[in-house]
Amino acid sequence: MITLNFDNTENAFAYKPNYELIRDYQIFRLINQGWLVKFGTRAASKMMDAGFKIPVAIGMRPTIYAVFCGGDSLQLATKKINQLYDYKVQSILDYGVEGKENEEDFTRTANAIKEAILFAKDNAAVDIVCSKFTGLIPFSILEKLHAKETLTDKENEIYKASKERIYSISKLAFENNVSLFVDAEESWIQQPLDDLTFELMREFNKEKPIIYNTVQLYRKDRLQFFKDTVEQAKQAGFIYAAKLVRGAYMEKEELRAKQLAYENPIQTSKENTDKDYNDALRFAINNIEQVAVCVATHNEESTLLATQLMQQKNLPNNHPHVHFSQLLGMSDHISFNIAKENYNSSKYMPYGPVKDVIPYLIRRAQENTSVAGQMGRELKLLKDEVRRRKLFVL
Ligand SMILES: Cc1cc2nc3c(=O)[nH]c(=O)nc-3n(C[C@H](O)[C@H](O)[C@H](O)COP(=O)(O)OP(=O)(O)OC[C@H]3O[C@@H](n4cnc5c(N)ncnc54)[C@H](O)[C@@H]3O)c2cc1C
């Protein structure tokens, strides 16, 4: 019988000492102000475009950076990693630097990912390292490949070097028994990411899931894609590993589809996204011998469904092919309550210099701000726990 109780804020926040709980509560109270986030994120973006990263970073470091990021480096993130692991929640290391476009940056990102893999090796608190391939391959090349356009000789050379970088990261992950998640990004660059991850899985997922692709179920075509690709992997004799997400680029997708006059690839309603997400979970758990899945969501219903499906199939809670994951700073009520029930539970832990993770922080602030004046979910949970601990806050 399922005993999960997502309302238990005592479990959810046990890892936060009182001062941290109060700090986070105050920060989420600010984030909950729609007008403040709108004004703040606009101002931050403008200042960034004008090259004033440092004042923005100074404002963010003690506030949203402290909530949503592990630290400037792996060493500085260690405290938070261990804090989570005291309650059986592991960390997925995410070198959060985004939007880089030259060889030097790509090499730096590749080295950071390799450093994270070696950090994760033999470290029970860290099970997975994640990567965005746009941090390793120029976006423009991915766009051309997706559109099946021919690359110039120069682009071919750059692409070859990028693939070598990715291959050496994947090989290192395989040799050290650390899984590597590949994030999904915009739909107009996804095809080469799908192709690359498929080839990497063919080589490294023969025995166990090392390389994970990401499937965005807010896309109309992804449930079928997922089923077809699992079938192809079955034929080729390897485990297809997928992080299942709803998808983070809805507005951008809609805007581009409108501008270029093609059909928006995103589902026409939230209900359709939810349906495909849950159907993908059903399909994954029904094929769990050939599939490994990360249930990457803050949605309680989908999380609960995944646990019920596991139970129906008599899978142990900590089955190595099923992981649950949420972003650091969000949905601790899911992560810590399921970890207590012995499910594989982890947090996406971005780290890196503040000035380099600002775009990520802006997205988190926007995601957690109030809609129509309602109190956000995170704020409500923090408030419940502040009350339960009988703490005094202004
Ligand atoms: C560990 C982890 C890793 C992630 N990795 C990625 C990644 O690699 N790539 C990526 O794109 N995202 C990623 N995400 C973000 C994810 O895609 C979602 O944006 C986010 O988690 C919110 O969705 P949800 O399932 O948590 O919850 P919910 O709050 O139930 O769902 C919100 C989501 O539903 C969808 N949605 C909302 N309104 C509508 C509508 N009107 N019509 C159709 N769909 C709608 C959108 O995708 C929205 O983000 C990740 C999230 C987590 C927790």
The ligand as a Gaussian input file, in Angstrom:
#p B3LYP/6-31G(d) Opt

LIG

0 1
 C       14.936000      17.207000     -12.770000
 C       14.366000      18.023000     -13.881000
 C       15.016000      18.090000     -15.110000
 C       14.487000      18.846000     -16.153000
 N       15.101000      18.848000     -17.369000
 C       14.507000      19.499000     -18.421000
 C       15.046000      19.405000     -19.739000
 O       16.067000      18.770000     -19.977000
 N       14.392000      20.070000     -20.744000
 C       13.228000      20.770000     -20.520000
 O       12.650000      21.322000     -21.473000
 N       12.721000      20.871000     -19.277000
 C       13.318000      20.264000     -18.237000
 N       12.761000      20.347000     -16.980000
 C       11.631000      21.286000     -16.738000
 C       10.311000      20.646000     -17.065000
 O       10.237000      20.473000     -18.468000
 C        9.088000      21.502000     -16.648000
 O        9.164000      22.767000     -17.227000
 C        8.932000      21.712000     -15.183000
 O        9.389000      20.635000     -14.447000
 C        7.444000      21.945000     -14.872000
 O        6.673000      20.813000     -15.206000
 P        6.218000      19.743000     -14.105000
 O        6.055000      18.409000     -14.713000
 O        7.173000      19.808000     -12.993000
 O        4.865000      20.299000     -13.485000
 P        3.485000      20.896000     -13.893000
 O        3.417000      22.141000     -13.088000
 O        2.409000      19.896000     -13.721000
 O        3.514000      21.270000     -15.423000
 C        3.893000      22.480000     -15.933000
 C        4.298000      22.201000     -17.356000
 O        3.159000      21.770000     -18.123000
 C        3.268000      22.218000     -19.449000
 N        2.144000      23.113000     -19.728000
 C        1.699000      24.141000     -18.951000
 N        0.646000      24.774000     -19.526000
 C        0.408000      24.135000     -20.700000
 C       -0.525000      24.342000     -21.763000
 N       -1.434000      25.307000     -21.714000
 N       -0.466000      23.516000     -22.817000
 C        0.433000      22.536000     -22.891000
 N        1.361000      22.277000     -21.916000
 C        1.352000      23.071000     -20.841000
 C        4.595000      22.963000     -19.553000
 O        5.572000      22.039000     -19.979000
 C        4.850000      23.394000     -18.115000
 O        6.236000      23.573000     -17.842000
 C       13.274000      19.580000     -15.943000
 C       12.621000      19.503000     -14.712000
 C       13.139000      18.728000     -13.704000
 C       12.386000      18.647000     -12.406000

